[in-house]
């Protein structure tokens, strides 16, 4: 095929771009750094939103919406925060365009320039505007906790962008909660990173490490940051979600105080947490193959495609009729949590002007988890062929599945695919996680000749380090690797730093990252 | 109560603001012209989104997402469009903030100024960026129709804003479709205005007039605009949704052509259509009363609130138990289309430290359609009291409703409220729609002494006019009224223009508008 996808082994970044574009997920736009999310990509995001939104509501959160614009004077209020974000803000300085004096095109109207105090930035994240608002909402301990989430677009002016993984504008959700005590806020920080873990593992079928970031890697303005980190197929790490304990930093910056039960004035305690359209990039790079997208069934925009076959109308008629019956049976299955309480999404492919092989390849490219083929020979036997997307080729295809009971068979298969994808990804990560006890071992695992853009064959490397910013800076510079996280539940034994020989309380995870 | 809502008769605009703020729907923000949508308001918007999204998908549309930023050079491409929107655009001119030389605060970094060709505006609407993208997506008639919708935020820099009705940033959906023929595009334009009519009438319980706008009132860049117009309780009109036939204007501006079946190159035909968070304002002003929000059950964030009563724990225990049983029964009712295939949303109010009257008033303020009261005397009779929000006072309250069967009773009541709200609003509009056959009659109906901000007692006025822009300008200037639409299915007989005596093919609807 002219339109073939570049194999992963040949050029991993090119493979990724091919899958994103050819599966109809997203495309670069003419606007610097901004992507267009195409219908299939957006349908995937809608599925993610639905599932996450339910998890948030089940943990007591409600949604609200705050302004896109943040006055620049707000950003100035939290020192670390401004340090982190001022350098990548889109800045609004005028509120009107007018014709240029020569009449050729438009220009910002000098008469509509915003005063110094009115200048706005597009939100890179909303802590400042939200805490300015919470000042109005929080007076008493009875107003707490405030458990609010926002679905929104944000902008961070990035110089090097990559579809879904790093774009100037992206879609995300950001939770912002306020609490009466540090303890409650810390519990919330942990609760939400665990919601992210559950979503990553149970919906995306993407295993993740969970734990705190180092100080060097935490969110600007946080006391500490918890994260989920996933391994992509090239051995690189993807930070897939973060949950921040913000202490009283933003409450102090915006003077948000409340009266406690004893009528004592206190600053509120804060958390924030977010995941973004970047997750779509993570999903692609966890499961997909050289034939295109592989999508876990719980998030698939289309669960099943039925392909009726036949050389002429006489042959096609019965195939189509059988396809329609099966589709109706699938859609009539009871709604349950696995499918987000929606009917199974089934499509019937009627591209009879194309060869069967082309049709199969098209559905594989787009990541439909189960494909059913029904041709004249199947009809004779009242059967069909069922192919699972996660197992390529003949091994994944079952012939002679009786049409009676096929719906239940497919339903079970979809649930099995969900489990198997997770197991496969977990086995891959475990097989590619290694220990380095000496500098030489460490060096060998992050060879500099590997192209930063490629990096196939990289590992998660467990190694001791002395906890200093100096070592982190050195590792970043010399090996393009970072400490990804200090995984919970995996404290390990103390040892000595691979780089300085100083004492180290535990091993941490180093990796190259997206 | 200190917190009472200003009565409508006293000050209608103040009443509106009171309801919006005190029912927890929205608030002004510190950012010029931008609102904060509070949790109850956002929950209402989510309900609207769900219902509309299903209607769009049922008519074959899919969602996608396009960039927030529009290069200013795109806006220049369609003459009427730029004329319409350039004067209210937020303009991005820099991509970084830096510390001021004196170290006191931040300023746009002169080194990060965008070149003339890179300057961006925040989308006021997305025709230009989307048609620039469609140029890449459309080559052949096989690529058509393209039926795409986007849920997004947009910005129009307004000088006079009002919560939900007119804000600098608002949330909306915008459909953008491309077709092979004018006929198909026109059919789509009509189909979507009818989707809006259905949504307004069947979900919002808000009757609307449907028909084209005059040329003076159409969308900048459209061939014609169809609209739905609703009457608010003060007799003013609210444009609640629009569907535009764009002809080939944007296809020509962005050079979007396709090869038809005969291999002939053609420009594509376009529509666009949108509704926004303004609908929330319309909903409030259609149904609410001096006690607060009245919300049609199909869009209510909470359908039923159960208020257990009792002076002490011994009395409260059985009331709470009965409330919990009833809540469980309500939540277990079969999911159906009326409730958007979600369980009925029930809350149990446990504010025992407040007087019953305060608790009732709180739920009335927040527009919960049905309130159930269960106290010790009810428990004795195995019954409860059920109050419907749409009928205030004693008339709307039924005592002695047996707890057995109460769930079904409440379900039926919710459906009845939905119907009655529509009927009541329609009767109000019909009673306040009048005919003016002379200039004196017309003048008397739009007295200038009425405060533009108030306007209670205004009417929809059916009158003949000669179809000229001059008369429209005059009516706007002299009476602050506009032609709202030329309703379909109500052509009427020809006559003579009330203002010029020239011939008129039909009466049109004049009104003051939000």
Interface residues (C-beta under 8 A of the other chain):
Chain A: X27 X29 X30 X31 X32 X34 X35 X36 X37 X38 X39 X41 X42 X43 X45 X46 X62 X63 X64 X65 X66 X67 X68 X69 X70 X71 X72 X73 X75 X76 X82 X86 X87 X88 X89 X90 X91 X92 X93 X94 X95 X96 X97 X98 X105 X106 X107 X108 X116 X118 X119 X120 X121 X122 X129 X132 X133 X136 X148 X152 X153 X155 X157 X169 X171 X335 X341
Chain B: X27 X29 X30 X31 X32 X34 X35 X36 X37 X38 X39 X41 X42 X43 X45 X46 X62 X63 X64 X65 X66 X67 X68 X69 X70 X71 X72 X73 X75 X76 X82 X86 X87 X88 X89 X90 X91 X92 X93 X94 X95 X96 X97 X98 X105 X106 X107 X108 X116 X118 X119 X120 X121 X122 X129 X132 X133 X136 X148 X152 X153 X155 X157 X169 X171 X335 X341
